[in-house]
Amino acid sequence: MDTDVPVVALLQAVNLGRYGTVPMPRLREVTAALGHRDVSTWLATGNLMLRPRPDFTGDRAALVAELTDHLRAELDLPLGMVVRTLPQLEAVIDANPYPQAAADRPSKLLVMFYDAPVTAGTPDLSAYGPESTTFHGEEGYIDYVDGIGRSRLTGAVLDRTAGAKGSGRNWNTVLAVTRKLRELGTVAG
């Protein structure tokens, strides 16, 4: 992993019910203590941005393992996450199969970032509602035409369909995090 390329760690289930919520300042503190650089968060929904420390030699999976091990130990919370580099986020934006939804209702277009490759295709999930869903690579795109909050197409259903564990972000957040990673990339350059 190129340590000058910024990454985002997308935490899963930031609001952990009986465990409480993940404190963003503590998340940044623990991550920076590991030596990672330019650590920041975006919103309180678990978007942790950083540049890996210069001596980091692992891949995304190694970064996930390191972060989750330390964060679980320090915060005593059952955290999961997926990591994407700036080029990977840019590719997610370019591959969006629902450009009209992105333009007309970006808060209702969700990208699920999975921890493993998913089966490509457009599964028939019409039993859950009117949503359109497309999977490819390590992502799923869901157009929640009537909104996310009342839909029966939940994260658990999407994870089962994809065969992997995911963390969702709406299109506005995907664009904002990508912009922030680009800014972070200019710090390195």
C-alpha positions in Angstrom: 0.0 0.0 0.0 1.4 3.4 -1.0 1.6 5.3 2.3 1.2 8.6 0.6 -2.2 7.6 -0.9 -5.0 8.7 1.5 -7.5 6.1 2.6 -10.8 6.1 4.4 -11.8 3.5 6.9 -15.6 3.2 6.8 -16.7 1.9 10.2 -19.7 -0.4 10.3 -22.5 0.1 12.8 -21.2 3.3 14.4 -24.3 3.5 16.6 -23.9 0.2 18.4 -27.1 0.1 20.4 -26.4 -1.2 23.9 -22.7 -0.4 23.5 -23.3 3.3 22.7 -21.7 5.2 19.9 -18.2 5.5 18.7 -16.6 8.7 20.0 -15.0 10.4 16.9 -12.3 12.3 18.9 -11.1 9.1 20.6 -11.2 7.3 17.2 -8.9 9.9 15.8 -6.6 9.8 18.9 -6.1 6.0 18.8 -5.5 6.1 15.1 -2.9 8.9 15.3 -1.2 7.1 18.2 -0.5 4.2 15.8 1.6 6.6 13.8 -0.9 7.2 10.9 -0.8 10.7 9.6 -3.4 13.5 8.8 -6.0 11.6 10.7 -9.5 13.2 10.6 -13.1 12.1 10.6 -16.1 13.3 8.6 -19.5 13.5 10.3 -20.2 11.3 13.3 -20.9 8.3 11.1 -17.5 6.6 11.2 -15.6 8.0 8.2 -12.0 7.9 9.3 -9.5 9.4 6.9 -5.8 9.1 7.1 -2.5 8.5 5.3 -0.9 5.3 6.6 2.3 5.8 8.6 5.5 5.7 6.4 6.7 2.3 7.7 3.3 0.6 7.0 4.0 -2.2 4.6 0.6 -4.1 4.6 -2.4 -4.0 2.3 -5.9 -2.9 3.0 -6.7 -6.1 4.9 -3.7 -5.5 7.2 -4.7 -1.9 7.8 -8.2 -3.1 8.7 -6.8 -5.7 11.1 -4.5 -3.2 12.8 -7.1 -0.5 13.2 -9.9 -2.8 14.4 -7.6 -4.6 16.8 -6.4 -1.4 18.4 -9.8 0.3 18.3 -11.6 -2.7 19.8 -9.0 -2.8 22.6 -9.0 0.9 23.3 -12.8 1.6 22.9 -14.1 -1.8 24.1 -16.5 -1.8 21.2 -17.3 -4.5 18.6 -16.1 -2.5 15.6 -15.9 -3.6 12.0 -14.7 -1.6 9.0 -13.8 -1.6 5.4 -11.0 0.5 3.8 -10.9 2.2 0.4 -8.1 4.3 -1.1 -8.7 7.5 -2.9 -8.4 5.9 -6.4 -10.8 3.2 -5.3 -13.4 5.8 -4.2 -13.0 7.6 -7.5 -13.6 4.4 -9.4 -16.8 3.9 -7.3 -18.0 7.3 -8.4 -17.2 6.6 -12.0 -18.9 3.2 -11.9 -22.2 4.5 -10.5 -25.0 2.7 -12.4 -27.6 5.2 -11.3 -26.4 8.7 -12.4 -30.0 10.0 -12.5 -30.5 9.1 -8.8 -27.2 10.7 -8.0 -28.3 13.9 -9.6 -31.9 13.9 -8.4 -31.9 12.3 -5.0 -28.3 11.8 -3.8 -29.3 11.3 -0.2 -31.4 8.3 -1.3 -28.6 6.6 -3.3 -26.5 4.4 -1.1 -23.2 2.7 -1.8 -22.5 -0.4 0.3 -18.7 -0.9 0.7 -18.1 -4.6 1.3 -15.2 -6.4 2.9 -14.9 -8.9 0.1 -15.7 -9.1 -3.6 -19.4 -9.6 -4.3 -21.3 -11.4 -7.1 -21.8 -8.9 -9.9 -25.3 -8.3 -11.1 -28.7 -6.8 -10.3 -30.5 -9.1 -7.9 -34.2 -9.2 -7.8 -35.0 -7.7 -4.4 -38.5 -6.5 -5.3 -40.0 -8.4 -2.4 -38.5 -5.7 -0.2 -39.7 -2.7 -2.1 -39.2 -0.6 -5.2 -35.4 -0.2 -4.8 -33.0 -0.9 -7.6 -29.8 -2.7 -6.7 -26.6 -3.3 -8.6 -23.5 -5.2 -7.2 -20.0 -5.3 -8.7 -16.5 -5.5 -7.4 -16.6 -4.8 -3.7 -19.6 -2.4 -3.8 -23.3 -2.4 -4.1 -25.4 0.6 -5.3 -28.9 0.9 -4.0 -31.4 3.5 -5.3 -33.8 4.0 -2.5 -36.4 5.8 -4.5 -38.8 6.2 -1.5 -36.1 6.8 1.0 -33.8 4.6 3.2 -35.5 5.0 6.6 -38.8 3.2 5.8 -37.4 0.6 3.4 -37.5 -3.1 4.2 -34.3 -3.5 2.2 -32.0 -3.3 5.2 -28.2 -3.7 5.5 -28.7 -7.2 6.8 -30.6 -8.2 3.7 -28.0 -6.5 1.4 -25.1 -8.3 3.3 -26.8 -11.7 2.8 -27.5 -11.0 -0.8 -23.9 -9.8 -1.4 -22.3 -12.6 0.6 -20.1 -10.1 2.5 -20.3 -7.6 5.3 -20.8 -4.0 4.3 -20.9 -0.4 5.4 -23.2 2.0 3.6 -22.8 5.7 2.8 -25.2 7.8 0.8 -24.0 9.5 -2.4 -23.5 12.9 -0.7 -21.2 11.3 1.8 -19.3 9.4 -0.8 -18.7 12.6 -2.7 -17.7 14.5 0.4 -15.3 11.9 1.6 -13.7 11.6 -1.8 -13.2 15.4 -1.9 -11.7 15.3 1.6 -9.3 12.5 0.5 -8.3 14.5 -2.5 -7.4 17.4 -0.2 -5.5 15.1 2.0 -3.7 13.8 -1.0 -2.5 17.3 -1.9 -1.0 17.5 1.6 1.2 14.5 0.7 2.2 15.9 -2.7 
